[in-house]
Amino acid sequence: MDVLQLDVSGRPQAWITTREAAVIYASDGIAWTLGDPCQTLRGGLQRRTGQQSRIEVHPIVAVRGAVPSRAWRQAPALSNSKLFLRDRHVCAYCGHTHHLDDLTREHIQPTSRGGQDTWMNCITACRGCNGRKGNRLPEEANMSLLYLPYVPSLHEDMILRGRRILADQMEFLLASVPRSSRLHG
């Protein structure tokens, strides 16, 4: 299970392990938490009291300190797994849902024709449609897009990273995802 790490203002920073979260708890670096504790880590016995130390880790932790603002201006990294999740495994040309093995990253404007490998130029396509379109623009291949590409927000990106997300974490992240996002569907 991973913990969602936020900055003190509530912006997602990273997915961290419970052990990494425990280090932040132990160094008094937690500003606030959300959700019921999801794991209890036990340590050694205290010499004076004989009690075992323990840290209750919450699913969402906000960490004290400032975060460089430039970190929030860049688009999330593009990967096939995140692209396919963004597009819900649906081919942008035929509209069918496909198994992961039959999906490809399709460049609307082919890279050989100056297209960039970016969120706004990439959509999910099945192998058949991708092969049919080939090295052409969609209109040249007489194929139209059934949905438009978009750059995922920071909150959407945290969902798209493919983690096993707990209900508290998903509720927190989805609260900041635009209603128009395909992740709400």
HUQUITA-V604878 format. One record per helix or strand. SS is the DSSP state (a for helix, b for strand). FROM is the first residue (numbers start at 1). LEN is the number of residues. Records with the same first field share a line. If there is no record, write none. Layout:
BEGIN
SS->FROM-LEN + FROM-LEN
END
This chain:
BEGIN
b->2-6 + 12-6 + 30-16 + 52-12 + 90-1 + 97-1 + 103-5 + 122-5
a->18-9 + 69-4 + 80-7 + 100-3 + 111-3 + 127-7 + 154-7 + 167-8 + 182-3
END
